[in-house]
Amino acid sequence: MVTLSWKHHTLIQALISRGPLKEKEFHSIFTGVTGRNPGTVKKIFDKYLLEINKELSYVHFELKACRDQYDGQVCYGVVNNVSDDQSKLGTKYSVPQIAFFKGIIEAIAQDEAAQGCISGFDALNIRLENQISSEASSSQQQVPPAFRNFSMSQKEKTLDELVRDKWLCRTREGNIGLGIRSLLDLRSWFRNNDVPSCEVCNEAGVKADLCPTDGCNVRIHKYCLKKLLSQRDDKRCSGCGKPWPLSKITKSEAVDEAMNEEESETQAAAPKSKRKRQLRSHGDSTENGSSQASLASTSGANARRVTRSGHSR
């Protein structure tokens, strides 16, 4: 059994207390506690994650990474790999709130257009009765009073809480989409509910571009499509064999996207190299004179609730 150091614990605590973090923020915390930048010491960064996951596996948790389907950025979070009834005891949300949340994610994830969102109006008009069995919903007496009495103001308050806790998000257009916490925790739910996956990365294609050919069900995340286009000039749909429409994604945009990814991996090393050049220009004979810049650690904040089920919040 690997003995975790205070550095490992700090990384875990940051994700548990603050919830899923963007890659840049998580890397900043890693640099703050280890003095190393994951962009230049990827093997060491991966080793830390492997050691953490070996310990978390004993309690069926795992530190995972996934892309935010709305902006394409990589995020890290601690998720539960067990789904059972006992996990429902760990949620801070009431039964009606959970039913409301389920109704929203179903409406978003099962949208055949893969827009990845619904309007705030549609979200507030989700019927909680649809979240109980058809036999029970057919009888008004069997519908829980808490469901019938769940007011519009309660829905608005719950919606704000779900957004704040990163289960949902608000898009630039003001619509309601899935938060990064849902994208991390609900992977098994996506599979069990037959949500079509992206043809490139095989993750659920909640927000994706669809092949316009009638009868073809292929969908690809926009960031996956950009990366694919940067590598190949001829892109044909693997489902129907017809050329994929690229009117909204130019070749230059795709190349820029790939270059940005490469730059993000090496940008932290640039200040150090620049400092060395400056030292050489001033005739400093000490090659190792430059020191690693320490980034401020932001590992404190609000407590993240870790439940034992991704789909019963």
Secondary structure, DSSP 8 states (H G I E B T S, - for coil): -----HHHHHHHHHHHHH-SEEHHHHHHHHHHHHS--TTT-HHHHHHHHHHHHHHHGGGTEEEEEEE-TTT--EEEEEEE----GGGGGG-SS-HHHHHHHHHHHHHHHT-TT-B-EE-HHHHHT--GGGGS-HHHHTSGGGS-HHHHT--HHHHHHHHHHHHHTTSEEE-TTS-EEE-HHHHHHTHHHHHHTT--B-TTT-SB-SB-EE--STT---EE-HHHHHHHHHH-S--B-TTT-SB---TTS-HHHHHHHHHHHHHHHHTTHHHHHHHHHHHHHTT---TT-------------S-----S-SS--
